[in-house]
Amino acid sequence: MIRINLLAVERDRGKRRALIPVAHRVTIAASLILVAAALLVAWWFWSLRQTSQQLDTEIAKGEVEAQSLRSVLAQVQKFESQKAQLQQRVSLIEQLRRGQSGPVHLLDEVSKAIPERLWLTELTQKGETFTITGMTTSLSGLSDFVANLEGSAWFAKPVDIIDSQVDASQKGEELFKFSVKATFNNPEAPPLPPSAAPAGKTPAAAPKK
């Protein structure tokens, strides 16, 4: 009696069917790698696109903010220009106010500088220079008048006597006719900047009160 082991034959056939050729395994592995690479590249491109969209949004937002800042800066510059114009107007008004008060102070200082037995006949102005003409009964009175003018803060030193002579047209008491030249100095005026001061001179400081 012949016995055949069918289980062993079926087991061998199952083993043979379960075995996958090496070439097929390589192909499958390569396919999986390609699929994974494709997915990775797709994800990378999607990430770049998202980043690009985010950057575009931020750039647009930055441009809006920059436009707003440019508008604010233009308004600030306009206000600064208006402020500078107002300051110039205020400065001009202040200079005019001081200029108007100058002649009043000058006449007051001249009046206080006149000693006894001396009187003035003419006062002329050319720029900041004043020529004062008058008469006196003595040369000492003329010296006192000049000293008083030099002692005033509203006149620059020195005060020059440009002419003094006996008035021959007068009879009786001897009279002297004189002319004095004085330069007006406003102590209330702001000091000149160094660039505006004459060469070799420094602007005079206002006297302390």
Residue pairs with C-beta under 8 A, 6 or more apart in sequence:
95 189
98 186
98 188
98 189
101 188
102 184
102 186
105 154
105 186
106 130
106 154
106 184
109 149
109 152
109 154
109 155
110 120
110 123
110 132
110 149
112 148
112 152
113 145
113 148
113 149
113 151
113 152
114 120
114 145
114 148
115 141
115 144
115 145
115 148
116 141
117 136
117 137
117 138
117 141
118 134
118 135
118 136
118 137
118 141
118 142
118 144
118 145
119 134
119 135
119 136
120 132
120 133
120 134
121 133
121 134
121 135
122 131
122 132
122 133
122 134
123 130
123 131
123 132
123 133
124 130
124 131
124 133
125 131
125 184
128 183
128 184
128 185
129 181
129 182
129 183
129 184
130 181
130 182
130 183
130 184
131 162
131 179
131 180
131 181
132 179
132 180
132 181
132 182
133 177
133 178
133 179
133 180
134 145
134 177
134 178
134 180
135 167
135 175
135 176
135 177
135 178
136 142
136 145
136 175
136 176
136 178
137 173
137 174
137 175
137 176
138 176
139 164
139 176
142 161
142 164
142 176
142 178
142 180
145 180
146 159
146 161
146 180
149 155
149 159
149 180
149 182
150 157
150 158
150 159
153 185
153 187
153 207
154 184
154 185
154 186
154 187
155 182
155 183
155 184
155 185
156 182
156 183
156 184
156 185
156 204
159 180
159 181
159 182
160 180
160 181
160 182
161 178
161 179
161 180
162 179
162 180
162 181
163 177
163 178
163 179
164 176
164 177
164 178
164 179
165 176
165 177
165 178
166 174
166 175
166 176
166 177
167 175
167 176
167 177
185 204
187 206
187 207
188 206
189 206
191 203
191 204
191 205
191 206
192 203
194 202
197 203
